[in-house]
Amino acid sequence: MFTPNIDEKGRQSRARGGWVLILAAVATALLWPRPWSLSGWTAVIGFSGAGFFMLFEARRSWCALRACGIKTSL
């Protein structure tokens, strides 16, 4: 399970994307008007969850889309 299926370029791409999403979660948490509505919580949880998943993919050299048989390169 989670056998490596991406190269170094793919790892770097996923790591960058993960950090961008985590920064988006932080920015949303800081800038969203208080008190938070359900959409505020959903945005922060969604951005951070996706960011941490992309960092997991980068660390394991694994891509979920490739594991499902979807072509991810041009």
C-alpha positions in Angstrom: 0.0 0.0 0.0 1.2 3.5 -0.8 3.9 2.3 -3.1 5.9 5.2 -4.6 4.5 6.2 -8.0 5.8 9.8 -8.6 9.3 11.2 -9.1 11.1 14.0 -7.4 9.4 16.7 -9.5 6.0 15.3 -8.5 7.0 15.3 -4.8 8.1 18.9 -5.0 4.9 19.9 -6.8 2.7 18.2 -4.2 4.7 19.7 -1.3 4.4 23.2 -2.7 0.7 22.7 -3.2 0.2 21.4 0.3 2.0 24.4 1.8 -0.1 26.8 -0.3 -3.3 25.1 1.0 -2.1 25.2 4.6 -1.3 28.9 4.2 -4.8 29.4 2.7 -6.3 27.8 5.7 -4.3 30.1 8.1 -5.2 33.2 6.1 -8.9 32.1 6.0 -8.8 31.5 9.8 -7.3 34.9 10.4 -9.4 37.0 8.0 -12.8 35.3 8.2 -15.3 37.6 10.0 -16.2 36.5 13.5 -18.3 34.7 14.7 -17.6 31.9 12.2 -20.4 30.4 10.3 -20.5 26.9 9.1 -18.9 28.0 5.8 -15.9 29.4 7.7 -15.3 26.2 9.5 -15.7 24.2 6.3 -13.2 26.4 4.4 -10.5 26.1 7.1 -11.0 22.4 7.6 -11.1 21.8 3.9 -8.0 23.8 3.1 -6.0 22.3 5.9 -7.1 18.7 5.3 -6.3 18.9 1.6 -2.9 20.6 2.4 -1.9 17.9 4.9 -3.0 15.2 2.5 -0.8 16.7 -0.2 2.1 16.8 2.2 1.5 13.1 3.0 1.5 12.3 -0.7 4.8 14.2 -1.1 6.4 12.5 1.8 5.4 9.0 0.6 6.2 9.7 -3.1 2.7 8.6 -3.8 -0.2 10.1 -5.8 -3.8 9.1 -5.1 -4.9 10.0 -8.6 -2.1 7.9 -10.2 -3.0 5.0 -7.8 -6.5 5.2 -9.3 -5.1 5.0 -12.8 -5.6 8.6 -13.8 -2.8 10.2 -15.8 -1.5 13.2 -14.0 1.3 14.4 -16.4 1.0 16.2 -19.7 
